[in-house]
C-alpha cells in the first residue's frame, strides 16, 4: 500500500481480545475510597452555599439601595455584585448533576451570547411598564434571570449605578433586586442538593453498585476528572481565545465575560482558585507518579499568578502588549493543565477517556 | 478567520502534493476488493479520510486539514465527499479509486458544515447540513455535483430546525430526512451549546427538488433536551434515529427511536443496564446489510447496542472502549471501530472479532460507512 498504509491486520488471538477488554485499567492507581465525600465536604457544599449566600446578600443590599440610592450604597452594590461573580466562578465548573438540572446553569449565567439575545430581552423588559418580581422572573426567559442581565442593568452606560434615581430607576432597580434574589434562589437549590446528605450529594459521596447515579468510586473520579478537563477547556476556548484575537489590535474585550463590571480578570482568578481548591479537596494520591499532582498544581498556581498580576479592566489589559501576552500565556497554561488531566491524571486514577467520548458529535 | 485561511492554503498544497496514491492502488492489483468502507481518522498528528476494504486494509488515504466526520457517498459514480466535523469549514470531494485529484469544497460565507451530507441519486446535487450561524438556523447547503459542476454552491434549503446533523435520503429518492439536533452553536464557541434552555429537536422531511418541508416530527413533551443526531434506514424504509441527552445524567431517557412517515415517533429503551451503558449518548447509527438489525454506538459508554428493526427489541450489546463507528458487514453483523484504533466484526450473538488491534496514535473517528 501507499505511504500511510502501514496498519497491519492481526491474527485473531485470545491475547488480543483480552487486551481490548482490560485496556484502560492496567496499572491504574485507585482514587481515594471516600473521594466523593471529600469533594462534597471539602469543596462543593461550601462553594454552592457561598453562591447562595452572596446572592442573598446582594438582593438585600439592592433592596435597601433601591429605596435610598446613595453613593455608599452604590459601593456596596458593586462589592456585592463582585462577590456573587466570584462565588459563581467557584461553582460554574461543577457542570454536572444539580447545575444542569432545571436549566440552573443558564439561569445564573446565560453566556456566551454571540447573538445578543439577553441584551434584547433585557431591554424589552426594562421598557415594559412594570418589572417582574423575583417569583415571576423564574418563568421568564433564562436570559433575563442571571448575572449577565444583572450586570447590564447595573453597569451599562446610563444604567442604575451610573444614574441612580434617574428615570426608570425604581422599576429597573426592582428588576435588579429580583435577579439577585433569583440567583440566590437557584444557588440555594444547588446548595441544598450538595449539602452533606443532600439529594445529590448522597449519591456522589456514597457510590454503590445499586446506585442510580454513581456505582463506584471510579465513576465519581471520572466525574471529577471530567469537570476539571472541561472546565479547563471552557476557560481557554470560550472565555479567552475568542477575546484575544491575533494581537492587542485585534482583541475583542467585549466578548469577555463580565467586561462591563470590570470583573473579567477577578472572576478568572476566583475560578482558578476554586478549581485548585476542588482539586486539592480530592486528596489524590499518585503513588510513585507524584509528579502528576505536582505538575498539575504547578500549572494552576502559575495560572493564578498570571491573573493575580493583572490589574484593571480587561479592555486595558488586552490593549497593552504585556497584558495581551499574559492572557496568551494563560491560554497555554490552561492547555498544559488540561493535557495533564486528560493524559496523566485520568489514566493514573483508572479513568479512561476516549477520543470519541471526550469530544463527541 | 485569517489563521483558517492560512491553514486552508497549506491544506491545498498538501492535497496537491501527497493526497492520493493511485500508483500504489494499481500495484495492489486492479479492481478494489468490494465492498469498500469509509472512515475518518487521526493518525499521529494527521487527520485523514480513508477508503478501506472489509478487512480494514487501507485502499486510499485523503489528507484533511482538521478532524473529519462523515461522508456523502455516490456509489454509482465511485465518489464521495468527506466533511469536516462541526464547526467544519472544509469538505473534500474525492474518487474512491483515487483517479482524479481530490477537490476542496467550502461552505458559503456565514455557514459551516455540521459533518454530514448526501448525493441525490442522479448524482447532480450534493446536500450538506450546515449552520447559518448569524441567523441561528439550520440549512441544507446545495452543491452542483454534476459533471463539470465543480461543486459550486447553488443555494440552500431551510431544514425546519436548529443544529441539523445527519441527513439521509429516503427510498423514494427525493425526500431528505434531517435530524435537527436542536442545539444552537456558533463557531466562535466551537460546539458549546448556546440554547440548552430552549432546545426543539426534530426530524424534518424536506423535498430535495423543491425544498418544501413536507413533514416535521418532534419528540413528546419533556424530551426537549434529547438531541436527535444520527440516522439510518431499515429494510422497510423507516427512519431509525439515535439521540444524545443534554439533561442531567441520572435521567436516562430512551435514546433510540424509529419513525414511520405520518406517524408519531417510537422510542426504544432496551434493558435498564443497556440503557445505562449508553450513558445518554449515541454516536452513530447503522442498519445491517439486510436492514433488519440496527446498531447504535456509544463511545461514552463503550458499548454498541443492537436492535431488531421490526419489533424494536434490543438484541444485545458489544463492549468496545470508545467504539463509535458502525457499518454493515456483507456477511451480517457490523464492522465496528474505535477511538483507540481497534477495528473488528461483531453483531447480535456474535462476539467481537478483532481485525485491527488498538494502536497508539491511531483513532478512528465518529463514523464508519459502507460504500
HADDOCK unambig.tbl for C-alpha pairs under 7 A between the chains (distance, minus, plus):
assign (segid A and resid 1 and name CA) (segid B and resid 24 and name CA) 5.53 0.50 0.50
assign (segid A and resid 1 and name CA) (segid B and resid 25 and name CA) 6.87 0.50 0.50
assign (segid A and resid 1 and name CA) (segid B and resid 28 and name CA) 6.72 0.50 0.50
assign (segid A and resid 2 and name CA) (segid B and resid 21 and name CA) 6.00 0.50 0.50
assign (segid A and resid 2 and name CA) (segid B and resid 24 and name CA) 5.34 0.50 0.50
assign (segid A and resid 5 and name CA) (segid B and resid 58 and name CA) 5.59 0.50 0.50
assign (segid A and resid 8 and name CA) (segid B and resid 356 and name CA) 6.99 0.50 0.50
assign (segid A and resid 9 and name CA) (segid B and resid 355 and name CA) 5.60 0.50 0.50
assign (segid A and resid 9 and name CA) (segid B and resid 356 and name CA) 5.09 0.50 0.50
assign (segid A and resid 10 and name CA) (segid B and resid 355 and name CA) 5.90 0.50 0.50
assign (segid A and resid 10 and name CA) (segid B and resid 356 and name CA) 5.88 0.50 0.50
assign (segid A and resid 10 and name CA) (segid B and resid 357 and name CA) 6.51 0.50 0.50
assign (segid A and resid 12 and name CA) (segid B and resid 353 and name CA) 6.69 0.50 0.50
assign (segid A and resid 12 and name CA) (segid B and resid 354 and name CA) 6.06 0.50 0.50
assign (segid A and resid 12 and name CA) (segid B and resid 355 and name CA) 6.98 0.50 0.50
assign (segid A and resid 96 and name CA) (segid B and resid 248 and name CA) 6.88 0.50 0.50
assign (segid A and resid 97 and name CA) (segid B and resid 248 and name CA) 5.58 0.50 0.50
assign (segid A and resid 97 and name CA) (segid B and resid 249 and name CA) 6.71 0.50 0.50
assign (segid A and resid 100 and name CA) (segid B and resid 247 and name CA) 6.25 0.50 0.50
assign (segid A and resid 100 and name CA) (segid B and resid 248 and name CA) 5.71 0.50 0.50
assign (segid A and resid 101 and name CA) (segid B and resid 247 and name CA) 6.48 0.50 0.50
assign (segid A and resid 101 and name CA) (segid B and resid 248 and name CA) 5.58 0.50 0.50
assign (segid A and resid 103 and name CA) (segid B and resid 197 and name CA) 5.80 0.50 0.50
assign (segid A and resid 212 and name CA) (segid B and resid 250 and name CA) 6.74 0.50 0.50
assign (segid A and resid 213 and name CA) (segid B and resid 250 and name CA) 5.56 0.50 0.50
assign (segid A and resid 237 and name CA) (segid B and resid 189 and name CA) 6.96 0.50 0.50
assign (segid A and resid 238 and name CA) (segid B and resid 189 and name CA) 5.58 0.50 0.50
assign (segid A and resid 242 and name CA) (segid B and resid 188 and name CA) 6.39 0.50 0.50
assign (segid A and resid 354 and name CA) (segid B and resid 322 and name CA) 5.03 0.50 0.50
assign (segid A and resid 354 and name CA) (segid B and resid 339 and name CA) 6.03 0.50 0.50
assign (segid A and resid 355 and name CA) (segid B and resid 322 and name CA) 6.85 0.50 0.50
assign (segid A and resid 355 and name CA) (segid B and resid 339 and name CA) 4.92 0.50 0.50
assign (segid A and resid 355 and name CA) (segid B and resid 363 and name CA) 6.74 0.50 0.50
assign (segid A and resid 356 and name CA) (segid B and resid 299 and name CA) 6.02 0.50 0.50
assign (segid A and resid 356 and name CA) (segid B and resid 322 and name CA) 6.08 0.50 0.50
assign (segid A and resid 356 and name CA) (segid B and resid 324 and name CA) 6.96 0.50 0.50
assign (segid A and resid 356 and name CA) (segid B and resid 339 and name CA) 5.70 0.50 0.50
assign (segid A and resid 356 and name CA) (segid B and resid 365 and name CA) 6.55 0.50 0.50
assign (segid A and resid 356 and name CA) (segid B and resid 366 and name CA) 6.39 0.50 0.50
assign (segid A and resid 357 and name CA) (segid B and resid 299 and name CA) 4.99 0.50 0.50
assign (segid A and resid 357 and name CA) (segid B and resid 300 and name CA) 4.50 0.50 0.50
assign (segid A and resid 357 and name CA) (segid B and resid 322 and name CA) 6.06 0.50 0.50
assign (segid A and resid 361 and name CA) (segid B and resid 283 and name CA) 6.74 0.50 0.50
